[in-house]
Amino acid sequence: MALLSDDTIGINERDMTIRMIEKTPDNLRLFRKWRITHDFEVLLIGKDGTEKLRSTTPVKLDTLFSLIDTMPMRKVEMQRRG
C-alpha cells in the first residue's frame, strides 16, 4: 500500500481507487467474482468493469500509470484536459 500512495496527484488524475480487501465473510463475494486465489493479488479494474491487470507480486505505480494511460477512456480524459 505504501508503494501505491507515493503519488497521490497521479492517482487522483487517473481517478483511481485503491483498496486492500481482506478475505472475510463479508468480502467473499468479491473474492469469488474476481477469482482471487492467492494470499496477495493486485487487480486493476478498468472503468468499464473489466480486469486490465492481475499480479501476485507488487506493481509499481509507474507501471500502472503507463497501462492506464494507454486505455481509450484515459486518452479521451487527457485530450480534454489539454
Distance bins in CASP14 RR format, pairs under 12 A and 6 or more apart:
PFRMAT RR
TARGET T0000
AUTHOR 0000-0000-0000
RMODE 2
METHOD distances of the structure
MODEL  1
1 11 0 0 0 0 0 1 0 0 0 0 0
1 18 1 0 0 1 0 0 0 0 0 0 0
1 19 0 0 0 0 1 0 0 0 0 0 0
1 20 1 0 1 0 0 0 0 0 0 0 0
1 21 0 0 0 0 0 1 0 0 0 0 0
1 40 0 0 0 0 0 1 0 0 0 0 0
1 42 0 0 0 0 0 1 0 0 0 0 0
1 58 0 0 0 0 1 0 0 0 0 0 0
1 61 0 0 0 0 0 1 0 0 0 0 0
2 18 0 0 0 0 0 1 0 0 0 0 0
2 20 0 0 0 0 0 1 0 0 0 0 0
2 58 0 0 0 0 1 0 0 0 0 0 0
2 60 0 0 0 0 0 1 0 0 0 0 0
2 61 0 0 0 0 0 1 0 0 0 0 0
3 11 0 0 0 0 0 1 0 0 0 0 0
3 18 0 0 0 0 0 1 0 0 0 0 0
3 42 0 0 0 0 1 0 0 0 0 0 0
3 57 0 0 0 0 0 1 0 0 0 0 0
3 58 1 0 1 0 0 0 0 0 0 0 0
3 59 0 0 0 0 1 0 0 0 0 0 0
3 60 1 0 0 1 0 0 0 0 0 0 0
3 61 1 0 0 1 0 0 0 0 0 0 0
3 62 0 0 0 0 0 1 0 0 0 0 0
3 63 0 0 0 0 0 1 0 0 0 0 0
3 64 0 0 0 0 1 0 0 0 0 0 0
4 10 0 0 0 0 0 1 0 0 0 0 0
4 11 1 0 0 1 0 0 0 0 0 0 0
4 14 0 0 0 0 0 1 0 0 0 0 0
4 16 0 0 0 0 1 0 0 0 0 0 0
4 17 0 0 0 0 0 1 0 0 0 0 0
4 18 1 0 1 0 0 0 0 0 0 0 0
4 19 0 0 0 0 0 1 0 0 0 0 0
4 20 0 0 0 0 1 0 0 0 0 0 0
4 42 0 0 0 0 1 0 0 0 0 0 0
4 44 0 0 0 0 0 1 0 0 0 0 0
4 58 0 0 0 0 1 0 0 0 0 0 0
4 59 0 0 0 0 1 0 0 0 0 0 0
4 60 0 0 0 0 1 0 0 0 0 0 0
4 61 1 0 0 1 0 0 0 0 0 0 0
4 62 0 0 0 0 0 1 0 0 0 0 0
4 63 0 0 0 0 0 1 0 0 0 0 0
4 64 0 0 0 0 1 0 0 0 0 0 0
4 65 0 0 0 0 0 1 0 0 0 0 0
5 11 1 0 0 1 0 0 0 0 0 0 0
5 12 0 0 0 0 0 1 0 0 0 0 0
5 16 0 0 0 0 0 1 0 0 0 0 0
5 18 1 0 0 1 0 0 0 0 0 0 0
5 20 0 0 0 0 0 1 0 0 0 0 0
5 61 0 0 0 0 1 0 0 0 0 0 0
6 18 0 0 0 0 0 1 0 0 0 0 0
6 60 0 0 0 0 1 0 0 0 0 0 0
6 61 1 0 0 1 0 0 0 0 0 0 0
6 62 0 0 0 0 1 0 0 0 0 0 0
6 64 0 0 0 0 0 1 0 0 0 0 0
6 65 0 0 0 0 0 1 0 0 0 0 0
7 13 0 0 0 0 1 0 0 0 0 0 0
7 14 0 0 0 0 1 0 0 0 0 0 0
7 16 0 0 0 0 0 1 0 0 0 0 0
7 18 0 0 0 0 0 1 0 0 0 0 0
7 60 0 0 0 0 0 1 0 0 0 0 0
7 61 1 0 1 0 0 0 0 0 0 0 0
7 62 0 0 0 0 1 0 0 0 0 0 0
7 64 0 0 0 0 1 0 0 0 0 0 0
7 65 1 0 0 1 0 0 0 0 0 0 0
8 14 0 0 0 0 0 1 0 0 0 0 0
8 16 0 0 0 0 1 0 0 0 0 0 0
8 18 0 0 0 0 0 1 0 0 0 0 0
8 61 0 0 0 0 0 1 0 0 0 0 0
9 16 0 0 0 0 0 1 0 0 0 0 0
9 61 0 0 0 0 0 1 0 0 0 0 0
9 65 0 0 0 0 0 1 0 0 0 0 0
10 16 1 0 0 1 0 0 0 0 0 0 0
10 18 0 0 0 0 0 1 0 0 0 0 0
10 61 1 0 0 1 0 0 0 0 0 0 0
10 62 0 0 0 0 0 1 0 0 0 0 0
10 64 0 0 0 0 1 0 0 0 0 0 0
10 65 1 0 0 1 0 0 0 0 0 0 0
10 68 0 0 0 0 1 0 0 0 0 0 0
10 69 0 0 0 0 0 1 0 0 0 0 0
10 74 0 0 0 0 0 1 0 0 0 0 0
11 17 0 0 0 0 1 0 0 0 0 0 0
11 18 1 0 0 1 0 0 0 0 0 0 0
11 61 1 0 0 1 0 0 0 0 0 0 0
11 64 0 0 0 0 1 0 0 0 0 0 0
11 65 0 0 0 0 1 0 0 0 0 0 0
11 68 0 0 0 0 0 1 0 0 0 0 0
12 18 0 0 0 0 0 1 0 0 0 0 0
12 65 0 0 0 0 0 1 0 0 0 0 0
13 61 0 0 0 0 0 1 0 0 0 0 0
13 65 0 0 0 0 1 0 0 0 0 0 0
13 68 0 0 0 0 1 0 0 0 0 0 0
13 69 0 0 0 0 1 0 0 0 0 0 0
13 74 0 0 0 0 1 0 0 0 0 0 0
13 77 0 0 0 0 1 0 0 0 0 0 0
13 78 0 0 0 0 1 0 0 0 0 0 0
13 81 0 0 0 0 1 0 0 0 0 0 0
14 44 0 0 0 0 0 1 0 0 0 0 0
14 46 0 0 0 0 0 1 0 0 0 0 0
14 47 0 0 0 0 1 0 0 0 0 0 0
14 61 0 0 0 0 1 0 0 0 0 0 0
14 62 0 0 0 0 0 1 0 0 0 0 0
14 64 0 0 0 0 1 0 0 0 0 0 0
14 65 1 0 0 1 0 0 0 0 0 0 0
14 66 0 0 0 0 0 1 0 0 0 0 0
14 67 0 0 0 0 0 1 0 0 0 0 0
14 68 1 0 1 0 0 0 0 0 0 0 0
14 69 1 0 0 1 0 0 0 0 0 0 0
14 70 0 0 0 0 0 1 0 0 0 0 0
14 71 0 0 0 0 1 0 0 0 0 0 0
14 73 0 0 0 0 0 1 0 0 0 0 0
14 74 1 0 0 1 0 0 0 0 0 0 0
14 75 0 0 0 0 0 1 0 0 0 0 0
14 77 0 0 0 0 1 0 0 0 0 0 0
14 78 0 0 0 0 1 0 0 0 0 0 0
14 81 0 0 0 0 0 1 0 0 0 0 0
15 46 0 0 0 0 0 1 0 0 0 0 0
15 47 1 0 0 1 0 0 0 0 0 0 0
15 68 0 0 0 0 1 0 0 0 0 0 0
15 71 0 0 0 0 0 1 0 0 0 0 0
15 73 0 0 0 0 1 0 0 0 0 0 0
15 74 0 0 0 0 1 0 0 0 0 0 0
15 77 1 0 0 1 0 0 0 0 0 0 0
15 78 0 0 0 0 0 1 0 0 0 0 0
15 81 0 0 0 0 0 1 0 0 0 0 0
16 44 0 0 0 0 1 0 0 0 0 0 0
16 45 0 0 0 0 0 1 0 0 0 0 0
16 46 0 0 0 0 1 0 0 0 0 0 0
16 47 0 0 0 0 0 1 0 0 0 0 0
16 52 0 0 0 0 0 1 0 0 0 0 0
16 61 0 0 0 0 1 0 0 0 0 0 0
16 64 1 0 0 1 0 0 0 0 0 0 0
16 65 0 0 0 0 1 0 0 0 0 0 0
16 67 0 0 0 0 0 1 0 0 0 0 0
16 68 1 0 0 1 0 0 0 0 0 0 0
16 69 0 0 0 0 0 1 0 0 0 0 0
16 71 0 0 0 0 0 1 0 0 0 0 0
16 74 0 0 0 0 0 1 0 0 0 0 0
17 43 0 0 0 0 0 1 0 0 0 0 0
17 44 0 0 0 0 0 1 0 0 0 0 0
17 45 0 0 0 0 1 0 0 0 0 0 0
17 46 0 0 0 0 0 1 0 0 0 0 0
17 47 0 0 0 0 0 1 0 0 0 0 0
18 42 0 0 0 0 1 0 0 0 0 0 0
18 43 0 0 0 0 0 1 0 0 0 0 0
18 44 0 0 0 0 0 1 0 0 0 0 0
18 45 0 0 0 0 0 1 0 0 0 0 0
18 59 0 0 0 0 0 1 0 0 0 0 0
18 61 0 0 0 0 0 1 0 0 0 0 0
18 64 0 0 0 0 1 0 0 0 0 0 0
19 27 0 0 0 0 0 1 0 0 0 0 0
19 30 0 0 0 0 1 0 0 0 0 0 0
19 34 0 0 0 0 0 1 0 0 0 0 0
19 42 0 0 0 0 0 1 0 0 0 0 0
19 43 0 0 0 0 1 0 0 0 0 0 0
19 44 0 0 0 0 0 1 0 0 0 0 0
19 45 0 0 0 0 0 1 0 0 0 0 0
20 27 0 0 0 0 0 1 0 0 0 0 0
20 30 0 0 0 0 0 1 0 0 0 0 0
20 40 0 0 0 0 0 1 0 0 0 0 0
20 41 0 0 0 0 0 1 0 0 0 0 0
20 42 0 0 0 0 0 1 0 0 0 0 0
20 43 0 0 0 0 0 1 0 0 0 0 0
21 27 1 0 1 0 0 0 0 0 0 0 0
21 28 0 0 0 0 0 1 0 0 0 0 0
21 29 0 0 0 0 0 1 0 0 0 0 0
21 30 1 0 1 0 0 0 0 0 0 0 0
21 31 1 0 0 1 0 0 0 0 0 0 0
21 33 0 0 0 0 0 1 0 0 0 0 0
21 34 0 0 0 0 1 0 0 0 0 0 0
21 36 0 0 0 0 1 0 0 0 0 0 0
21 40 0 0 0 0 0 1 0 0 0 0 0
21 41 0 0 0 0 1 0 0 0 0 0 0
21 42 0 0 0 0 0 1 0 0 0 0 0
21 43 0 0 0 0 1 0 0 0 0 0 0
21 45 0 0 0 0 0 1 0 0 0 0 0
22 28 0 0 0 0 0 1 0 0 0 0 0
22 30 0 0 0 0 0 1 0 0 0 0 0
22 31 0 0 0 0 1 0 0 0 0 0 0
22 36 0 0 0 0 0 1 0 0 0 0 0
22 39 0 0 0 0 0 1 0 0 0 0 0
22 40 0 0 0 0 0 1 0 0 0 0 0
23 29 0 0 0 0 0 1 0 0 0 0 0
23 30 0 0 0 0 1 0 0 0 0 0 0
23 31 1 0 1 0 0 0 0 0 0 0 0
23 32 0 0 0 0 0 1 0 0 0 0 0
23 34 0 0 0 0 0 1 0 0 0 0 0
23 36 1 0 0 1 0 0 0 0 0 0 0
23 37 0 0 0 0 0 1 0 0 0 0 0
23 38 0 0 0 0 0 1 0 0 0 0 0
23 39 0 0 0 0 1 0 0 0 0 0 0
23 40 0 0 0 0 0 1 0 0 0 0 0
23 41 0 0 0 0 0 1 0 0 0 0 0
24 30 0 0 0 0 0 1 0 0 0 0 0
24 31 0 0 0 0 1 0 0 0 0 0 0
25 31 0 0 0 0 0 1 0 0 0 0 0
27 33 0 0 0 0 0 1 0 0 0 0 0
27 34 0 0 0 0 0 1 0 0 0 0 0
27 36 0 0 0 0 1 0 0 0 0 0 0
28 34 0 0 0 0 0 1 0 0 0 0 0
28 36 0 0 0 0 1 0 0 0 0 0 0
29 36 0 0 0 0 0 1 0 0 0 0 0
30 36 1 0 0 1 0 0 0 0 0 0 0
30 41 0 0 0 0 0 1 0 0 0 0 0
30 43 0 0 0 0 1 0 0 0 0 0 0
30 45 0 0 0 0 0 1 0 0 0 0 0
31 37 0 0 0 0 1 0 0 0 0 0 0
31 38 0 0 0 0 0 1 0 0 0 0 0
31 39 0 0 0 0 0 1 0 0 0 0 0
31 41 0 0 0 0 1 0 0 0 0 0 0
31 43 0 0 0 0 0 1 0 0 0 0 0
33 43 0 0 0 0 0 1 0 0 0 0 0
33 45 0 0 0 0 0 1 0 0 0 0 0
33 49 0 0 0 0 0 1 0 0 0 0 0
33 51 0 0 0 0 0 1 0 0 0 0 0
34 41 0 0 0 0 1 0 0 0 0 0 0
34 42 0 0 0 0 0 1 0 0 0 0 0
34 43 1 0 1 0 0 0 0 0 0 0 0
34 44 0 0 0 0 0 1 0 0 0 0 0
34 45 1 0 0 1 0 0 0 0 0 0 0
34 49 0 0 0 0 0 1 0 0 0 0 0
34 50 0 0 0 0 0 1 0 0 0 0 0
34 51 1 0 0 1 0 0 0 0 0 0 0
34 53 0 0 0 0 0 1 0 0 0 0 0
34 54 0 0 0 0 1 0 0 0 0 0 0
35 41 0 0 0 0 1 0 0 0 0 0 0
35 43 0 0 0 0 1 0 0 0 0 0 0
35 51 0 0 0 0 1 0 0 0 0 0 0
35 54 0 0 0 0 1 0 0 0 0 0 0
36 42 0 0 0 0 0 1 0 0 0 0 0
36 43 1 0 0 1 0 0 0 0 0 0 0
36 51 0 0 0 0 0 1 0 0 0 0 0
36 54 0 0 0 0 1 0 0 0 0 0 0
36 55 0 0 0 0 0 1 0 0 0 0 0
36 56 0 0 0 0 0 1 0 0 0 0 0
37 43 0 0 0 0 0 1 0 0 0 0 0
37 54 0 0 0 0 0 1 0 0 0 0 0
37 56 0 0 0 0 1 0 0 0 0 0 0
38 54 0 0 0 0 1 0 0 0 0 0 0
38 55 0 0 0 0 1 0 0 0 0 0 0
38 56 1 0 1 0 0 0 0 0 0 0 0
38 57 0 0 0 0 1 0 0 0 0 0 0
39 56 0 0 0 0 1 0 0 0 0 0 0
39 57 0 0 0 0 0 1 0 0 0 0 0
40 54 0 0 0 0 0 1 0 0 0 0 0
40 55 0 0 0 0 1 0 0 0 0 0 0
40 56 1 0 0 1 0 0 0 0 0 0 0
40 57 1 0 0 1 0 0 0 0 0 0 0
40 58 0 0 0 0 1 0 0 0 0 0 0
40 59 0 0 0 0 0 1 0 0 0 0 0
41 51 0 0 0 0 0 1 0 0 0 0 0
41 53 0 0 0 0 0 1 0 0 0 0 0
41 54 1 0 0 1 0 0 0 0 0 0 0
41 55 1 0 0 1 0 0 0 0 0 0 0
41 56 1 0 1 0 0 0 0 0 0 0 0
41 57 0 0 0 0 1 0 0 0 0 0 0
41 58 0 0 0 0 0 1 0 0 0 0 0
41 59 0 0 0 0 0 1 0 0 0 0 0
42 51 0 0 0 0 0 1 0 0 0 0 0
42 52 0 0 0 0 0 1 0 0 0 0 0
42 53 1 0 0 1 0 0 0 0 0 0 0
42 54 1 0 0 1 0 0 0 0 0 0 0
42 55 1 0 1 0 0 0 0 0 0 0 0
42 56 1 0 0 1 0 0 0 0 0 0 0
42 57 1 0 0 1 0 0 0 0 0 0 0
42 58 1 0 0 1 0 0 0 0 0 0 0
42 59 1 0 1 0 0 0 0 0 0 0 0
42 60 0 0 0 0 0 1 0 0 0 0 0
42 61 0 0 0 0 0 1 0 0 0 0 0
42 63 0 0 0 0 1 0 0 0 0 0 0
42 64 0 0 0 0 1 0 0 0 0 0 0
42 67 0 0 0 0 0 1 0 0 0 0 0
43 49 0 0 0 0 0 1 0 0 0 0 0
43 50 0 0 0 0 0 1 0 0 0 0 0
43 51 1 0 0 1 0 0 0 0 0 0 0
43 52 0 0 0 0 1 0 0 0 0 0 0
43 53 1 0 0 1 0 0 0 0 0 0 0
43 54 1 0 1 0 0 0 0 0 0 0 0
43 55 0 0 0 0 1 0 0 0 0 0 0
43 56 0 0 0 0 0 1 0 0 0 0 0
43 59 0 0 0 0 1 0 0 0 0 0 0
43 64 0 0 0 0 0 1 0 0 0 0 0
44 50 0 0 0 0 1 0 0 0 0 0 0
44 51 1 0 0 1 0 0 0 0 0 0 0
44 52 1 0 1 0 0 0 0 0 0 0 0
44 53 1 1 0 0 0 0 0 0 0 0 0
44 54 1 0 0 1 0 0 0 0 0 0 0
44 55 0 0 0 0 1 0 0 0 0 0 0
44 59 1 0 0 1 0 0 0 0 0 0 0
44 61 0 0 0 0 0 1 0 0 0 0 0
44 63 0 0 0 0 1 0 0 0 0 0 0
44 64 1 0 0 1 0 0 0 0 0 0 0
44 65 0 0 0 0 0 1 0 0 0 0 0
44 66 0 0 0 0 0 1 0 0 0 0 0
44 67 1 0 0 1 0 0 0 0 0 0 0
44 68 1 0 0 1 0 0 0 0 0 0 0
44 70 0 0 0 0 0 1 0 0 0 0 0
44 71 0 0 0 0 1 0 0 0 0 0 0
44 74 0 0 0 0 0 1 0 0 0 0 0
45 51 1 0 0 1 0 0 0 0 0 0 0
45 52 1 0 0 1 0 0 0 0 0 0 0
45 53 0 0 0 0 1 0 0 0 0 0 0
45 54 0 0 0 0 1 0 0 0 0 0 0
45 64 0 0 0 0 0 1 0 0 0 0 0
45 67 0 0 0 0 0 1 0 0 0 0 0
45 68 0 0 0 0 0 1 0 0 0 0 0
45 71 0 0 0 0 0 1 0 0 0 0 0
46 52 1 0 1 0 0 0 0 0 0 0 0
46 53 0 0 0 0 1 0 0 0 0 0 0
46 64 0 0 0 0 0 1 0 0 0 0 0
46 67 0 0 0 0 1 0 0 0 0 0 0
46 68 0 0 0 0 1 0 0 0 0 0 0
46 70 0 0 0 0 0 1 0 0 0 0 0
46 71 1 0 0 1 0 0 0 0 0 0 0
46 72 0 0 0 0 0 1 0 0 0 0 0
46 73 0 0 0 0 1 0 0 0 0 0 0
46 74 0 0 0 0 1 0 0 0 0 0 0
47 68 0 0 0 0 1 0 0 0 0 0 0
47 71 0 0 0 0 1 0 0 0 0 0 0
47 72 0 0 0 0 1 0 0 0 0 0 0
47 73 1 0 1 0 0 0 0 0 0 0 0
47 74 0 0 0 0 1 0 0 0 0 0 0
47 76 0 0 0 0 0 1 0 0 0 0 0
47 77 0 0 0 0 1 0 0 0 0 0 0
48 71 0 0 0 0 1 0 0 0 0 0 0
48 72 0 0 0 0 1 0 0 0 0 0 0
48 73 1 0 0 1 0 0 0 0 0 0 0
48 74 0 0 0 0 0 1 0 0 0 0 0
49 71 0 0 0 0 0 1 0 0 0 0 0
49 73 0 0 0 0 0 1 0 0 0 0 0
50 71 0 0 0 0 0 1 0 0 0 0 0
50 73 0 0 0 0 0 1 0 0 0 0 0
51 67 0 0 0 0 0 1 0 0 0 0 0
52 59 0 0 0 0 0 1 0 0 0 0 0
52 63 0 0 0 0 0 1 0 0 0 0 0
52 64 0 0 0 0 1 0 0 0 0 0 0
52 66 0 0 0 0 0 1 0 0 0 0 0
52 67 1 0 0 1 0 0 0 0 0 0 0
52 68 1 0 0 1 0 0 0 0 0 0 0
52 69 0 0 0 0 0 1 0 0 0 0 0
52 70 0 0 0 0 1 0 0 0 0 0 0
52 71 1 0 0 1 0 0 0 0 0 0 0
52 72 0 0 0 0 0 1 0 0 0 0 0
52 73 0 0 0 0 0 1 0 0 0 0 0
52 74 0 0 0 0 0 1 0 0 0 0 0
53 59 1 0 0 1 0 0 0 0 0 0 0
53 60 0 0 0 0 0 1 0 0 0 0 0
53 63 0 0 0 0 1 0 0 0 0 0 0
53 64 1 0 0 1 0 0 0 0 0 0 0
53 65 0 0 0 0 0 1 0 0 0 0 0
53 66 0 0 0 0 0 1 0 0 0 0 0
53 67 1 0 0 1 0 0 0 0 0 0 0
53 68 0 0 0 0 1 0 0 0 0 0 0
53 70 0 0 0 0 0 1 0 0 0 0 0
53 71 0 0 0 0 0 1 0 0 0 0 0
54 67 0 0 0 0 0 1 0 0 0 0 0
55 63 0 0 0 0 1 0 0 0 0 0 0
55 64 0 0 0 0 1 0 0 0 0 0 0
55 67 0 0 0 0 0 1 0 0 0 0 0
57 63 0 0 0 0 0 1 0 0 0 0 0
58 64 0 0 0 0 0 1 0 0 0 0 0
59 65 0 0 0 0 0 1 0 0 0 0 0
59 66 0 0 0 0 0 1 0 0 0 0 0
59 67 0 0 0 0 1 0 0 0 0 0 0
59 68 0 0 0 0 0 1 0 0 0 0 0
60 66 0 0 0 0 1 0 0 0 0 0 0
60 67 0 0 0 0 0 1 0 0 0 0 0
61 67 0 0 0 0 0 1 0 0 0 0 0
61 68 0 0 0 0 0 1 0 0 0 0 0
61 69 0 0 0 0 0 1 0 0 0 0 0
62 68 0 0 0 0 0 1 0 0 0 0 0
62 69 0 0 0 0 0 1 0 0 0 0 0
63 69 0 0 0 0 0 1 0 0 0 0 0
63 70 0 0 0 0 0 1 0 0 0 0 0
64 70 0 0 0 0 0 1 0 0 0 0 0
64 71 0 0 0 0 0 1 0 0 0 0 0
64 74 0 0 0 0 0 1 0 0 0 0 0
65 71 0 0 0 0 0 1 0 0 0 0 0
65 74 0 0 0 0 1 0 0 0 0 0 0
65 78 0 0 0 0 0 1 0 0 0 0 0
66 74 0 0 0 0 0 1 0 0 0 0 0
67 74 0 0 0 0 1 0 0 0 0 0 0
68 74 1 0 1 0 0 0 0 0 0 0 0
68 75 0 0 0 0 0 1 0 0 0 0 0
68 77 0 0 0 0 1 0 0 0 0 0 0
68 78 0 0 0 0 0 1 0 0 0 0 0
69 75 1 0 0 1 0 0 0 0 0 0 0
69 76 0 0 0 0 0 1 0 0 0 0 0
69 77 0 0 0 0 1 0 0 0 0 0 0
69 78 1 0 0 1 0 0 0 0 0 0 0
69 79 0 0 0 0 0 1 0 0 0 0 0
70 78 0 0 0 0 0 1 0 0 0 0 0
71 77 0 0 0 0 1 0 0 0 0 0 0
71 78 0 0 0 0 0 1 0 0 0 0 0
72 78 0 0 0 0 0 1 0 0 0 0 0
72 79 0 0 0 0 0 1 0 0 0 0 0
73 79 0 0 0 0 0 1 0 0 0 0 0
73 80 0 0 0 0 0 1 0 0 0 0 0
74 80 0 0 0 0 0 1 0 0 0 0 0
74 81 0 0 0 0 0 1 0 0 0 0 0
75 81 0 0 0 0 0 1 0 0 0 0 0
75 82 0 0 0 0 0 1 0 0 0 0 0
76 82 0 0 0 0 0 1 0 0 0 0 0
END
